[in-house]
Amino acid sequence: MPAAPSNTVLQGHLLTPEGWLRGRMCLDGGRIAAIDGDPVTEAAARSDTRTALLIPGFIDLHLHGGGGADTMQAGAAIDTITRLHARYGTTSLLATTMTAPLTEIEAALRALAPRLADRACGAARVLGVHLEGPYIHPERLGAQPPFARTPSLPEILALHRLAPIRVITLAPETDGALALIPALVDAGLRVQIGHSAASYEQACNALAAGASGFTHLFNAMGAFHHRQPGVVGAALAHGEQAELIPDLLHVHPGAMRAAWRALPRLHAVTDATAATGMPDGDYQLGRQTVHKRDGAVRLADGTLAGSTLTMDQALRNLVLLGLSLAQASACTSLYAAQYLGLVDRGRLQAGAWADVLEVQADTLQLRRVFVEGEPV
């Protein structure tokens, strides 16, 4: 783990939980030591192009790879991934697995575990695991390989012991899944409905049992219909929190706006693959070979297979869709932290980890990134 830097002072327009301030922030020992300044409007902060904007580092709860590396690979893959995404402002993340034979998932978690306690220099912090498969519906695989299996509480808890699972994607309509949700929640896992053919009623039952989110809303689930609203309808009618991929490919801007009006804490994720930050060509997504071309990643049959999105572009896309910068920042930082129950990330306040982005006011391009106080 890199040594914690000390006595760094950043000046600019700061986005704090209380609003925008024009002032300064002191970083010490990897955390924010103090903030002071005078209130300012977002319009004034954005119009002053000579002064940097300081916003919280991004938190990505659904990320498969980057820089040519995939989370299902062992060795140095996770360092390649976390360093690549730190360059684009992601300061902490969940390493996300793919559906695969159980032995391969176990091997991936064993390889990930050391990085949960030991962040590499210049890299994002790995907060834990998002287990996206294999407990999904075989008819809603999306780009997942065909290794879906029936969920088992002992099996999931054994995986959890290899590396802490913070989020698990389940299809609640599959055999035994609904009954497992309370026990998974009691074990500290956030249960998300995804890769699912569930009806509206089945999805509502999962929410009542303790499920708290939806995996890449709209994707790998039935389309909304006014007489069969399905998982999407349950999310829009009853959801508090959900993932959404704002790459302008996975979800139409109109559907994205509808989701933001309906769900109070929708958080952006990249669903990024090994192709992120790489030239066009063939890459691995778990067992699948995927092809990157013109900014999209697809299987041979044309199915979208994750993305090449980075969180800084996600922020800019959200602002392009009409969100204020403060709202977009909440969707890329604060709401994900709240979802995981983290009070010391996703916000600029004294005592929080010094995960800070310095952003150009007019273009929203990154100028500097600090992960736990370390410039990367």
C-alpha positions in Angstrom: 0.0 0.0 0.0 1.4 3.5 -0.9 2.4 5.7 2.0 -0.3 8.2 3.0 0.7 11.7 1.7 0.4 14.6 4.1 -0.2 18.3 4.0 -1.6 18.8 0.5 -3.8 21.9 0.0 -6.2 22.1 -2.9 -8.0 25.4 -3.8 -11.0 25.9 -6.0 -14.8 25.5 -6.1 -15.6 22.5 -3.8 -18.7 20.4 -4.0 -19.5 19.6 -0.4 -22.6 17.9 1.1 -23.8 21.4 2.0 -23.3 22.8 -1.5 -20.6 24.6 -3.5 -17.9 26.6 -1.7 -15.2 28.7 -3.1 -12.3 27.9 -0.8 -9.7 25.3 0.1 -9.3 21.8 1.3 -6.4 20.3 3.3 -5.5 16.7 2.8 -3.4 14.8 5.4 -2.6 11.2 5.9 -4.9 10.1 3.1 -8.0 11.9 4.5 -9.6 15.3 4.2 -8.4 17.2 7.3 -10.3 20.4 6.8 -12.5 22.4 4.4 -13.2 26.1 4.5 -14.7 28.6 2.1 -17.6 30.8 1.1 -20.9 29.6 -0.5 -21.2 30.0 -4.2 -23.8 28.8 -6.8 -23.0 26.1 -9.3 -23.6 28.6 -12.1 -20.9 30.9 -10.7 -18.5 27.9 -10.2 -19.0 26.6 -13.7 -18.6 30.1 -15.3 -15.2 30.7 -13.6 -13.0 28.7 -16.0 -9.8 29.9 -14.3 -10.7 28.1 -11.1 -10.8 24.3 -10.8 -13.8 22.4 -9.6 -13.1 19.9 -6.8 -15.6 17.0 -6.7 -15.7 13.6 -5.0 -13.9 10.7 -6.7 -16.1 8.3 -8.6 -17.3 5.0 -7.2 -18.1 2.2 -9.7 -20.0 -0.7 -8.3 -20.0 -2.7 -11.6 -16.7 -3.0 -13.5 -15.3 -6.1 -15.2 -12.0 -4.8 -16.6 -9.9 -2.3 -18.4 -6.5 -1.9 -20.0 -6.7 -5.3 -21.7 -7.3 -7.1 -18.3 -10.4 -8.9 -17.0 -11.4 -9.5 -13.3 -11.7 -13.2 -14.0 -8.0 -13.4 -14.7 -5.4 -14.0 -12.0 -2.1 -12.4 -11.4 -1.6 -8.7 -12.0 -4.9 -8.2 -13.8 -6.6 -6.3 -11.0 -3.7 -3.9 -10.7 -3.9 -3.1 -14.5 -7.7 -2.6 -14.1 -7.6 -0.4 -11.0 -4.7 1.8 -12.4 -6.5 2.3 -15.7 -9.7 3.4 -14.1 -8.0 5.6 -11.5 -6.7 7.6 -14.5 -10.3 8.3 -15.4 -11.3 9.4 -11.9 -12.6 6.1 -10.4 -11.1 6.1 -6.9 -12.9 3.0 -5.5 -14.8 0.1 -7.1 -16.3 -3.3 -6.9 -14.5 -5.9 -8.9 -17.3 -7.7 -10.8 -17.2 -11.4 -11.8 -18.8 -13.2 -14.7 -21.0 -16.3 -14.8 -18.6 -19.3 -15.1 -18.0 -22.7 -13.6 -17.7 -22.5 -9.8 -14.0 -23.4 -9.8 -13.2 -20.4 -12.0 -15.2 -18.0 -9.8 -13.4 -19.3 -6.7 -10.0 -18.8 -8.4 -11.0 -15.2 -9.4 -12.0 -14.4 -5.8 -8.8 -15.8 -4.4 -6.8 -13.7 -6.8 -8.8 -10.5 -5.9 -8.7 -11.0 -2.1 -5.1 -9.6 -1.5 -6.0 -6.3 -3.2 -8.9 -5.6 -0.8 -6.3 -4.9 1.9 -3.4 -3.7 -0.2 -4.2 -1.0 -2.7 -1.5 -0.8 -5.4 0.3 2.5 -6.0 -1.6 4.7 -8.5 -4.7 2.5 -8.3 -8.3 2.7 -7.3 -9.3 1.1 -4.0 -11.1 -2.3 -4.4 -14.0 -2.2 -1.9 -15.1 -5.8 -2.5 -16.8 -8.0 -5.1 -19.9 -7.7 -7.2 -20.9 -11.3 -7.9 -22.9 -10.8 -11.1 -23.3 -14.5 -11.9 -23.9 -17.4 -11.8 -27.2 -17.2 -10.0 -29.2 -15.7 -12.9 -31.9 -16.8 -15.3 -30.5 -18.9 -18.2 -32.9 -17.1 -20.6 -31.6 -13.6 -19.6 -27.9 -14.2 -19.9 -27.1 -11.0 -21.9 -23.4 -11.4 -22.5 -22.9 -13.8 -19.7 -21.7 -17.4 -20.6 -24.2 -20.2 -20.3 -23.2 -21.4 -16.8 -26.2 -20.2 -14.8 -26.8 -22.3 -11.7 -29.4 -22.6 -8.9 -28.4 -20.5 -5.9 -27.3 -22.2 -2.7 -26.7 -20.3 0.6 -23.8 -22.4 1.7 -22.2 -22.0 -1.7 -22.6 -18.2 -1.7 -21.3 -17.8 1.8 -18.3 -20.0 0.9 -17.5 -17.6 -1.9 -18.1 -14.6 0.4 -15.4 -16.0 2.7 -12.8 -16.1 -0.2 -13.4 -12.4 -0.8 -16.1 -10.1 0.6 -19.1 -9.9 -1.7 -20.7 -6.5 -1.3 -23.3 -6.9 -4.1 -24.8 -10.0 -5.6 -27.0 -10.1 -8.7 -29.9 -12.7 -8.4 -32.8 -13.7 -10.6 -35.5 -14.0 -7.9 -37.8 -16.2 -10.0 -35.2 -19.0 -10.2 -35.6 -22.0 -7.8 -35.0 -21.1 -4.2 -33.6 -17.6 -4.9 -36.4 -15.6 -3.2 -36.1 -17.6 0.0 -32.4 -16.9 0.2 -32.6 -13.1 0.1 -33.2 -12.4 3.8 -30.2 -14.6 4.8 -28.0 -12.9 2.2 -29.0 -9.5 3.5 -28.3 -10.7 7.1 -24.8 -11.7 5.9 -24.2 -8.1 4.7 -24.7 -8.6 1.0 -26.7 -6.1 -1.1 -29.0 -8.2 -3.3 -29.8 -6.8 -6.7 -32.4 -8.1 -9.2 -30.9 -8.6 -12.6 -30.4 -11.0 -15.5 -34.0 -11.9 -14.7 -37.2 -12.9 -16.4 -39.2 -12.1 -13.3 -42.7 -10.7 -13.4 -43.6 -7.5 -11.7 -45.1 -9.4 -8.8 -42.0 -11.6 -8.4 -39.7 -8.5 -8.4 -41.9 -6.8 -5.8 -41.7 -10.0 -3.7 -37.9 -9.8 -3.9 -38.0 -6.2 -2.8 -40.2 -7.1 0.1 -37.8 -9.9 1.0 -34.8 -7.5 1.2 -33.5 -7.0 -2.3 -32.4 -3.3 -2.6 -31.3 -2.7 -6.1 -31.4 -3.5 -9.8 -28.4 -4.6 -12.0 -27.9 -2.4 -15.1 -31.6 -1.3 -15.2 -33.4 -2.0 -18.5 -30.6 -4.4 -19.7 -30.9 -8.3 -19.5 -34.5 -8.0 -18.2 -37.9 -7.9 -19.9 -39.0 -4.8 -21.6 -41.6 -2.6 -19.8 -45.2 -3.2 -21.0 -48.2 -1.5 -19.5 -50.0 -4.8 -18.9 -46.8 -6.7 -18.0 -44.5 -4.2 -16.3 -41.9 -6.8 -15.2 -38.7 -6.0 -13.4 -38.5 -2.5 -15.0 -42.0 -1.7 -13.8 -41.1 -2.8 -10.2 -38.0 -0.7 -10.3 -39.8 2.5 -11.5 -42.7 2.0 -9.2 -41.0 0.9 -6.0 -37.2 1.1 -6.3 -35.0 3.4 -4.3 -31.7 2.6 -5.9 -30.5 1.0 -9.1 -27.5 0.8 -11.5 -27.7 2.4 -14.9 -25.0 2.4 -17.7 -25.0 6.0 -19.1 -22.9 5.3 -22.2 -25.8 6.4 -24.5 -25.7 2.9 -26.0 -27.2 0.6 -23.4 -30.2 2.8 -22.6 -32.0 5.5 -24.7 -31.7 9.0 -23.2 -35.5 9.1 -22.8 -35.5 5.9 -20.7 -32.6 7.3 -18.7 -34.5 10.5 -17.9 -37.6 8.4 -16.9 -35.4 6.4 -14.5 -33.9 9.5 -12.9 -37.4 10.9 -12.3 -38.6 7.7 -10.8 -35.7 6.4 -8.6 -34.3 8.8 -6.0 -30.8 7.3 -5.9 -29.9 6.0 -9.3 -26.1 5.4 -9.5 -24.1 5.3 -12.6 -21.9 2.2 -13.4 -19.6 1.6 -16.3 -19.9 -2.2 -16.8 -16.5 -1.6 -18.3 -14.6 -4.5 -19.9 -11.0 -5.3 -20.8 -11.5 -3.3 -24.0 -11.8 0.0 -22.0 -8.9 2.3 -22.7 -7.7 0.0 -25.6 -7.8 0.1 -29.4 -10.4 -1.7 -31.4 -10.0 -5.4 -31.4 -10.8 -8.7 -29.6 -10.7 -9.0 -25.8 -11.9 -11.4 -23.1 -15.0 -10.9 -20.9 -14.8 -13.9 -18.6 -15.0 -16.9 -21.0 -16.4 -14.8 -23.8 -14.4 -13.2 -26.7 -15.8 -9.8 -27.3 -15.1 -7.3 -30.1 -14.6 -3.6 -29.6 -15.5 -1.3 -32.5 -16.6 2.3 -32.7 -16.8 2.6 -28.9 -19.0 -0.4 -28.4 -18.2 -4.0 -27.2 -20.3 -6.8 -28.6 -20.4 -10.6 -28.9 -20.1 -12.2 -32.3 -23.9 -12.1 -32.7 -24.0 -8.3 -32.0 -25.2 -8.5 -28.4 -23.8 -5.6 -26.3 -21.2 -7.1 -23.9 -20.4 -4.6 -21.3 -18.9 -1.2 -22.3 -15.8 0.9 -22.8 -17.3 3.6 -20.6 -15.2 5.5 -18.0 -16.8 7.3 -15.1 -15.5 10.7 -16.2 -17.4 10.3 -19.5 -20.4 9.0 -17.5 -20.4 12.3 -15.6 -20.3 14.4 -18.7 -23.1 12.3 -20.3 -25.3 12.9 -17.3 -24.7 16.6 -17.5 -25.5 16.5 -21.3 -28.8 14.8 -20.4 -29.8 17.8 -18.3 -28.6 16.9 -14.7 -26.7 19.6 -12.8 -23.1 18.9 -12.0 -24.0 18.4 -8.4 -26.7 15.8 -9.4 -24.4 14.1 -11.8 -21.7 13.9 -9.1 -24.2 12.3 -6.7 -25.0 9.7 -9.3 -21.3 8.9 -9.8 -20.1 9.0 -6.2 -22.5 9.7 -3.3 -25.3 7.3 -4.1 -23.0 4.4 -4.6 -21.3 5.1 -1.2 -24.7 5.4 0.5 -25.8 2.1 -1.1 -22.8 0.3 0.4 -23.2 2.1 3.8 -20.0 4.1 3.5 -19.9 7.4 5.3 -16.3 8.2 4.5 -16.3 8.1 0.7 -18.3 9.7 -2.1 -18.3 13.2 -0.4 -15.9 16.0 0.3 -16.0 16.5 4.1 -13.6 16.5 7.0 -12.7 13.0 8.0 -13.6 11.4 4.7 -11.0 9.6 2.5 -9.2 12.1 0.3 -10.7 10.8 -3.0 -10.8 14.0 -4.9 -11.1 15.0 -8.6 -9.9 18.3 -9.9 -12.1 19.1 -13.0 -12.0 21.8 -15.6 -15.1 24.0 -15.1 -16.2 24.4 -18.7 -15.3 21.0 -20.3 -15.6 18.8 -17.1 -12.3 17.2 -18.2 -10.2 15.8 -15.4 -7.1 17.7 -14.5 -5.9 15.8 -11.4 -7.0 12.7 -9.5 -6.3 11.9 -5.8 -6.9 8.4 -4.4 -6.8 8.4 -0.6 -4.6 11.6 -0.9 -2.2 10.1 -3.5 -2.0 11.9 -6.8 -2.3 9.4 -9.7 
